[in-house]
């Protein structure tokens, strides 16, 4: 796995400094005015919640982003509010576009579901981010791990009001239908529903059917309608 090689070769913080200076997501946030404004706006609009929750940017390590377009969707999925829990206890997280998960005591991250906008607002207002259900969304790698903890300092390009906590993670978070790692996601599709009749479809099959449809639909859209969603629409 790519994260293991990077993790094992870090000496004296060189891996962390390399990520902070070269990581494609962090570079895009500093260099792209639209993405930078998106980050600053999210920090400002959620400032009242940060008394009980901590805003954290999950940063997929650089080597996993070489074929990924750093879009507003990608940034929104990885900018999360995290519970200020006790060390050694699970802490709930929710991204600003509704991806809900848990940071486990062993520094692994589980992703559970994508919240609709009305549920997202209520979840953030209550501040209780730990999920009731234990079901997980399938990820492209067997585990998403936190590799390093760091901070993004304010700069002329990105005038943050305070340093932003960063968690460098082993791979990008994934949700069926997202716009990155689509070719890898296609490998998750079993196509076992291709010959399935409506009468034989079980209720328990519906989540996997929906996941596979979302992946296949995104792959078809990217191939045949690459400009279907304008940049402004992707930021909503």
C-alpha positions as CSV (number, residue, x, y, z in Angstrom):
1,X,0.0,0.0,0.0
2,X,1.2,3.5,-0.9
3,X,0.6,4.8,2.7
4,X,2.9,2.1,4.2
5,X,5.9,3.1,2.1
6,X,5.5,6.8,2.9
7,X,4.9,6.1,6.6
8,X,7.9,3.9,7.0
9,X,10.3,6.2,5.3
10,X,9.5,9.4,7.3
11,X,12.5,10.7,9.2
12,X,12.5,13.9,11.3
13,X,9.1,15.0,10.0
14,X,10.2,15.1,6.4
15,X,7.1,13.3,5.2
16,X,4.9,15.9,7.0
17,X,6.8,18.8,5.6
18,X,6.7,17.3,2.1
19,X,2.9,16.9,2.4
20,X,2.4,20.5,3.6
21,X,4.5,22.0,0.8
22,X,3.7,19.6,-2.1
23,X,0.3,18.0,-1.5
24,X,-2.0,18.7,-4.4
25,X,-5.0,19.5,-2.2
26,X,-3.1,22.0,-0.1
27,X,-1.5,23.6,-3.1
28,X,-4.9,24.0,-4.8
29,X,-6.4,25.6,-1.7
30,X,-3.5,28.1,-1.7
31,X,-3.5,28.8,-5.4
32,X,-7.1,28.5,-6.5
33,X,-9.1,31.5,-5.3
34,X,-12.5,29.6,-5.6
35,X,-11.3,26.7,-3.5
36,X,-9.6,29.0,-1.0
37,X,-12.8,31.1,-0.6
38,X,-14.8,27.9,-0.1
39,X,-12.5,26.9,2.8
40,X,-12.6,30.3,4.4
41,X,-16.3,30.6,4.0
42,X,-16.9,27.2,5.6
43,X,-14.7,28.0,8.6
44,X,-16.6,31.3,9.0
45,X,-20.1,29.9,8.7
46,X,-19.4,27.1,11.2
47,X,-17.5,29.2,13.7
48,X,-20.3,29.0,16.3
49,X,-20.1,25.1,16.3
50,X,-16.4,25.1,17.0
51,X,-17.0,25.6,20.7
52,X,-18.0,22.0,20.9
53,X,-16.6,20.6,17.6
54,X,-13.3,21.0,15.9
55,X,-12.9,21.9,12.2
56,X,-10.3,19.6,10.7
57,X,-9.1,19.2,7.1
58,X,-8.4,15.5,6.1
59,X,-5.6,15.6,3.6
60,X,-5.1,12.5,1.4
61,X,-1.4,12.0,1.0
62,X,0.1,13.4,-2.1
63,X,0.8,10.1,-3.9
64,X,-2.9,9.2,-3.9
65,X,-4.0,12.4,-5.6
66,X,-1.9,12.2,-8.8
67,X,-4.9,11.4,-10.9
68,X,-7.5,13.3,-8.9
69,X,-9.1,16.6,-9.8
70,X,-9.0,18.8,-6.7
71,X,-12.6,20.0,-6.9
72,X,-15.0,21.7,-4.6
73,X,-16.6,18.4,-4.0
74,X,-13.3,16.8,-2.9
75,X,-12.6,19.7,-0.5
76,X,-16.1,19.6,1.0
77,X,-15.9,15.9,1.5
78,X,-12.6,16.2,3.4
79,X,-13.3,19.3,5.5
80,X,-14.9,17.9,8.6
81,X,-16.3,18.8,12.0
82,X,-14.9,16.5,14.7
83,X,-16.1,15.9,18.2
84,X,-13.7,17.1,20.9
85,X,-13.7,13.7,22.6
86,X,-11.4,12.2,25.2
87,X,-8.2,10.7,23.9
88,X,-8.6,7.0,23.2
89,X,-12.3,7.2,22.6
90,X,-14.1,7.1,19.2
91,X,-14.9,10.6,17.8
92,X,-17.6,11.3,15.4
93,X,-16.9,13.3,12.3
94,X,-19.2,14.9,9.6
95,X,-18.0,16.6,6.5
96,X,-19.5,19.9,5.4
97,X,-21.3,18.1,2.6
98,X,-22.8,15.5,4.9
99,X,-20.4,12.5,4.9
100,X,-20.6,11.0,8.4
101,X,-18.0,8.7,10.0
102,X,-15.9,7.9,13.1
103,X,-12.3,8.4,13.9
104,X,-11.4,5.3,15.9
105,X,-8.9,5.1,18.8
106,X,-6.5,3.2,16.5
107,X,-6.4,6.2,14.0
108,X,-8.6,4.4,11.4
109,X,-11.5,6.2,9.9
110,X,-14.9,4.5,9.2
111,X,-17.4,6.2,6.8
112,X,-21.0,5.3,7.6
113,X,-23.4,7.3,5.4
114,X,-24.1,10.5,3.5
115,X,-26.6,12.8,5.3
116,X,-29.3,14.8,3.5
117,X,-29.0,18.5,4.0
118,X,-31.8,18.8,6.5
119,X,-30.3,16.0,8.7
120,X,-26.8,17.5,8.3
121,X,-27.9,20.8,9.8
122,X,-29.7,19.1,12.7
123,X,-26.7,16.8,13.4
124,X,-24.3,19.7,13.5
125,X,-26.6,21.8,15.7
126,X,-26.9,19.0,18.2
127,X,-23.2,18.3,18.2
128,X,-23.5,14.6,18.6
129,X,-21.8,13.1,15.6
130,X,-21.3,9.5,16.7
131,X,-23.7,7.4,14.5
132,X,-26.4,5.2,15.8
133,X,-26.0,2.6,13.1
134,X,-22.8,0.6,12.6
135,X,-23.1,0.1,8.8
136,X,-20.2,1.4,6.8
137,X,-19.9,2.7,3.2
138,X,-17.4,0.6,1.3
139,X,-14.0,2.3,0.7
140,X,-11.6,1.7,-2.1
141,X,-8.9,0.6,0.4
142,X,-9.4,-1.8,3.2
143,X,-8.7,0.9,5.7
144,X,-8.4,4.7,5.8
145,X,-5.7,5.5,8.3
146,X,-4.4,8.8,9.9
147,X,-0.7,9.0,9.1
148,X,0.3,12.3,10.6
149,X,-1.2,15.3,12.5
150,X,-0.2,18.8,11.5
151,X,-1.5,22.3,11.1
152,X,-2.0,24.6,8.1
153,X,-0.6,28.0,9.0
154,X,-2.2,31.2,7.8
155,X,-0.5,32.7,4.7
156,X,-0.9,35.5,2.2
157,X,-2.6,33.1,-0.2
158,X,-4.9,31.6,2.5
159,X,-5.5,34.1,5.2
160,X,-6.9,31.9,7.9
161,X,-7.8,33.5,11.2
162,X,-6.0,30.7,13.1
163,X,-4.0,27.5,12.2
164,X,-6.2,24.8,10.8
165,X,-5.7,21.3,12.1
166,X,-4.7,18.7,9.5
167,X,-4.9,15.0,9.5
168,X,-2.8,13.4,6.7
169,X,-4.7,10.3,5.7
170,X,-3.7,7.2,3.7
171,X,-6.3,7.6,0.9
172,X,-9.1,9.9,-0.2
173,X,-12.5,9.2,1.4
174,X,-15.0,7.7,-1.0
175,X,-18.7,7.8,-1.4
176,X,-20.5,6.1,-4.3
177,X,-21.1,8.6,-7.1
178,X,-18.2,11.0,-6.1
179,X,-16.0,12.4,-8.9
180,X,-12.6,10.8,-8.0
181,X,-11.1,7.3,-8.3
182,X,-14.0,6.3,-10.5
183,X,-12.0,3.6,-12.4
184,X,-11.1,2.0,-9.1
185,X,-14.7,2.3,-7.9
186,X,-15.9,0.4,-10.9
187,X,-14.1,-2.6,-9.6
188,X,-16.5,-2.6,-6.6
189,X,-19.4,-3.3,-8.9
190,X,-20.5,-6.9,-9.0
191,X,-23.1,-6.5,-11.8
192,X,-25.0,-9.2,-10.0
193,X,-28.2,-7.2,-10.4
194,X,-28.0,-7.2,-14.2
195,X,-30.2,-10.2,-14.6
196,X,-32.2,-9.7,-11.3
197,X,-35.9,-9.4,-11.6
198,X,-37.9,-7.0,-9.5
199,X,-39.7,-9.9,-7.8
200,X,-36.4,-11.5,-6.7
201,X,-34.9,-8.3,-5.4
202,X,-34.7,-8.3,-1.6
203,X,-34.9,-5.2,0.6
204,X,-31.5,-6.0,2.0
205,X,-30.1,-5.7,-1.5
206,X,-31.2,-2.1,-2.0
207,X,-28.1,-0.4,-0.5
208,X,-25.7,-2.3,-2.7
209,X,-27.9,-1.8,-5.7
210,X,-27.9,1.9,-5.1
211,X,-24.2,2.1,-4.5
212,X,-23.5,0.2,-7.8
213,X,-25.9,2.4,-9.7
214,X,-24.3,5.6,-8.4
215,X,-20.8,4.4,-9.4
216,X,-21.9,3.3,-12.8
217,X,-23.9,6.5,-13.4
218,X,-21.0,8.7,-12.4
219,X,-18.7,6.7,-14.7
220,X,-21.2,7.1,-17.6
221,X,-21.6,10.8,-16.9
222,X,-17.8,11.4,-16.9
223,X,-17.4,9.7,-20.2
224,X,-20.4,11.0,-22.1
225,X,-21.3,14.3,-20.3
226,X,-18.1,15.6,-18.8
227,X,-19.5,19.1,-18.6
228,X,-22.9,18.2,-17.4
229,X,-22.3,20.0,-14.1
230,X,-20.7,23.4,-14.4
231,X,-18.1,24.3,-11.7
232,X,-20.6,26.5,-9.8
233,X,-23.1,23.6,-9.5
234,X,-20.4,21.3,-8.1
235,X,-19.8,23.7,-5.2
236,X,-23.3,23.5,-3.8
